[in-house]
């Protein structure tokens, strides 16, 4: 482990060290650069299905996940992302080559070509693949974190949900159960101004999503979602509260989705000047770089070196993924029919072992 060095300039907030600030920057740059490369692959028809960008939202995904206890042996904290939370998965342990293989539907992708983008799970590293019906992840993670309480495990769960999904029944049922059972769960509500193409004012009359926390009797906090350190601070408080037995926290991160719902969506329902305003004055990576360099916590040369390392890592991952073969035709039948072929589920192991799933 690298020796921590004292940063120059003002004190770093939230108990972070300079090396951690640089590590968060690396995950931010890795997220954006990987998505940019995926967009190129999409235009080359090498990506199968849709492509979802988190442009403008990378800061909140990385900063929230960075507050979790990250391990690779199935004993750490657990998160469940949505389609725009690639940064959270990279932060907790997913690898770029896995993500690229998933999008390209390769035979050695985590889902063996059956699922795309970030629809994959690894219990050891602590991430549970998304569920497309929005809102359904909240009751799932309520159940996951309830098991932490029942087993006496010192673990925390984090679930991401869009602002539109807070209007679903699944969200209500899940957060209500988690609140009553005092589950160690952090609910991240991404207020990115639109539920697909529906503006916030047309899908809820609530003045603020954090106000909904009051109705469930849980802690709530609203934060500028494009201020990386502010988001980390809110997530750190929520995770510590959950780990200490304080139950659920709802965090509203105010941000903006600068691309359409997916690559097929031209975002014509958003005024172009609004997109430009967020891009020019409120980009999370630009703001973070300004904070790091302006406070003397990092130099431009250090950040450029990280950028170069990220570019090299992504280039190697793309080349590795492109060498991978497509699934064998027989793979289409695996885990589909009861009579097989079926990969033995973790529930059938003796003893049952979820980290082997």
BELNOR-V899150 format. One record per backbone hydrogen bond with DSSP energy under -0.5 kcal/mol. CO is the residue of the C=O (numbers start at 1). NH is the residue of the N-H. E is the energy in kcal/mol with one decimal. If there is no record, write none. Layout:
[[CO & NH & E] [CO & NH & E]]
This chain:
[[5 & 18 & -0.7] [12 & 15 & -0.5] [13 & 16 & -1.6] [17 & 20 & -0.5] [17 & 21 & -1.8] [18 & 22 & -2.1] [19 & 23 & -2.0] [20 & 24 & -2.5] [21 & 25 & -1.9] [22 & 26 & -2.2] [23 & 27 & -2.0] [24 & 28 & -2.2] [25 & 29 & -2.8] [26 & 30 & -2.8] [27 & 31 & -2.3] [28 & 32 & -2.2] [29 & 33 & -2.7] [30 & 34 & -2.3] [31 & 35 & -2.1] [32 & 36 & -2.3] [33 & 37 & -2.2] [34 & 38 & -2.4] [35 & 39 & -2.1] [36 & 40 & -1.6] [37 & 41 & -2.3] [38 & 42 & -2.4] [39 & 43 & -2.1] [40 & 44 & -1.2] [41 & 46 & -2.9] [41 & 47 & -0.8] [42 & 45 & -1.7] [51 & 53 & -0.5] [51 & 263 & -1.9] [54 & 57 & -3.4] [54 & 58 & -0.5] [55 & 258 & -2.1] [56 & 256 & -0.5] [57 & 61 & -1.3] [58 & 62 & -2.2] [59 & 63 & -2.4] [60 & 64 & -2.0] [61 & 65 & -1.7] [62 & 66 & -2.1] [63 & 67 & -0.5] [64 & 67 & -1.2] [65 & 68 & -1.7] [68 & 70 & -0.8] [69 & 71 & -0.6] [69 & 77 & -2.3] [78 & 158 & -2.0] [79 & 128 & -2.2] [80 & 160 & -1.9] [82 & 85 & -2.0] [85 & 88 & -0.7] [85 & 89 & -1.4] [86 & 90 & -2.4] [87 & 91 & -2.0] [88 & 92 & -1.8] [89 & 93 & -1.1] [89 & 94 & -3.0] [95 & 98 & -0.7] [95 & 99 & -1.8] [96 & 100 & -2.5] [97 & 101 & -2.4] [98 & 102 & -2.3] [99 & 103 & -2.4] [100 & 104 & -1.9] [101 & 106 & -2.2] [102 & 105 & -1.4] [103 & 48 & -2.9] [105 & 327 & -0.6] [106 & 109 & -1.5] [109 & 112 & -2.2] [111 & 114 & -2.0] [116 & 119 & -2.1] [118 & 120 & -1.8] [118 & 130 & -0.8] [122 & 126 & -1.3] [122 & 127 & -2.1] [124 & 74 & -2.3] [126 & 79 & -2.3] [127 & 122 & -2.6] [128 & 81 & -0.5] [132 & 134 & -0.9] [133 & 136 & -1.8] [135 & 138 & -1.3] [135 & 139 & -0.6] [136 & 140 & -1.4] [137 & 141 & -2.7] [138 & 142 & -2.0] [139 & 143 & -2.1] [140 & 144 & -2.2] [141 & 145 & -2.5] [142 & 146 & -1.7] [143 & 147 & -1.6] [144 & 148 & -1.0] [145 & 149 & -1.5] [146 & 150 & -2.4] [147 & 151 & -2.2] [148 & 152 & -0.6] [148 & 153 & -2.6] [149 & 152 & -0.8] [153 & 155 & -1.8] [156 & 78 & -2.3] [157 & 186 & -2.3] [158 & 80 & -2.0] [159 & 188 & -3.1] [161 & 190 & -2.8] [162 & 166 & -0.6] [163 & 166 & -0.9] [164 & 167 & -1.7] [165 & 168 & -1.7] [168 & 172 & -1.5] [169 & 173 & -2.8] [170 & 174 & -2.6] [171 & 175 & -2.6] [172 & 176 & -2.1] [173 & 177 & -2.1] [174 & 178 & -2.4] [175 & 179 & -2.3] [176 & 180 & -2.4] [177 & 181 & -2.4] [178 & 183 & -2.6] [179 & 182 & -0.9] [183 & 185 & -2.2] [184 & 157 & -2.7] [185 & 187 & -0.5] [185 & 249 & -1.7] [186 & 159 & -2.6] [186 & 188 & -0.6] [187 & 189 & -0.7] [187 & 251 & -3.0] [188 & 161 & -2.6] [188 & 190 & -0.7] [189 & 191 & -1.0] [189 & 253 & -2.6] [190 & 163 & -1.5] [190 & 192 & -1.6] [191 & 255 & -2.2] [192 & 257 & -1.1] [193 & 200 & -1.5] [194 & 196 & -0.8] [195 & 197 & -0.8] [195 & 198 & -2.2] [197 & 199 & -0.6] [198 & 195 & -3.0] [199 & 202 & -2.0] [200 & 203 & -1.7] [200 & 204 & -1.4] [208 & 211 & -1.0] [209 & 212 & -1.5] [210 & 213 & -1.3] [211 & 214 & -1.0] [211 & 215 & -0.7] [212 & 216 & -0.9] [213 & 216 & -0.6] [213 & 217 & -0.7] [213 & 218 & -2.2] [214 & 217 & -1.0] [219 & 250 & -2.7] [221 & 252 & -2.5] [223 & 225 & -0.8] [223 & 254 & -2.4] [224 & 227 & -1.8] [226 & 228 & -0.8] [227 & 231 & -2.5] [228 & 232 & -2.4] [229 & 233 & -2.3] [230 & 234 & -2.0] [231 & 235 & -2.7] [232 & 236 & -3.0] [233 & 237 & -2.1] [234 & 238 & -2.1] [235 & 239 & -2.9] [236 & 240 & -2.4] [237 & 241 & -2.2] [238 & 242 & -2.5] [239 & 243 & -2.7] [240 & 244 & -1.6] [241 & 246 & -3.1] [242 & 245 & -1.5] [248 & 219 & -1.6] [249 & 187 & -2.9] [249 & 251 & -0.6] [250 & 221 & -2.1] [250 & 252 & -0.5] [251 & 189 & -3.0] [251 & 253 & -0.7] [252 & 223 & -2.7] [252 & 254 & -0.6] [253 & 191 & -2.1] [253 & 255 & -0.7] [254 & 225 & -1.7] [256 & 258 & -0.8] [262 & 265 & -2.1] [264 & 266 & -0.6] [267 & 270 & -1.7] [271 & 274 & -1.3] [271 & 275 & -1.4] [272 & 276 & -2.3] [273 & 277 & -2.0] [274 & 278 & -1.9] [275 & 279 & -2.1] [276 & 280 & -2.6] [277 & 281 & -1.8] [278 & 282 & -1.6] [283 & 287 & -2.5] [284 & 288 & -1.9] [285 & 289 & -2.7] [286 & 290 & -2.3] [287 & 291 & -1.9] [288 & 292 & -2.8] [289 & 293 & -2.7] [290 & 294 & -2.2] [291 & 295 & -1.8] [292 & 297 & -2.0] [292 & 298 & -1.3] [293 & 296 & -0.7] [296 & 8 & -0.9] [299 & 303 & -2.0] [300 & 304 & -2.5] [301 & 305 & -2.0] [302 & 306 & -1.8] [303 & 307 & -2.4] [304 & 308 & -2.3] [305 & 309 & -2.0] [306 & 310 & -2.5] [307 & 311 & -2.5] [308 & 312 & -2.1] [309 & 313 & -2.3] [310 & 314 & -2.5] [311 & 315 & -2.3] [312 & 316 & -2.2] [313 & 317 & -2.1] [314 & 318 & -2.6] [315 & 319 & -2.2] [316 & 320 & -2.2] [317 & 321 & -2.6] [318 & 322 & -2.6] [319 & 323 & -1.1] [320 & 324 & -0.7] [321 & 324 & -0.9] [325 & 107 & -3.1] [325 & 108 & -0.5] [328 & 331 & -1.8] [329 & 332 & -1.6] [330 & 333 & -1.8] [330 & 334 & -0.6] [331 & 334 & -0.8] [333 & 336 & -1.5] [333 & 337 & -0.9] [337 & 340 & -1.8] [341 & 335 & -2.6] [345 & 348 & -1.8] [346 & 349 & -1.2] [346 & 353 & -1.3] [349 & 351 & -0.6] [353 & 356 & -1.9] [354 & 357 & -1.6]]
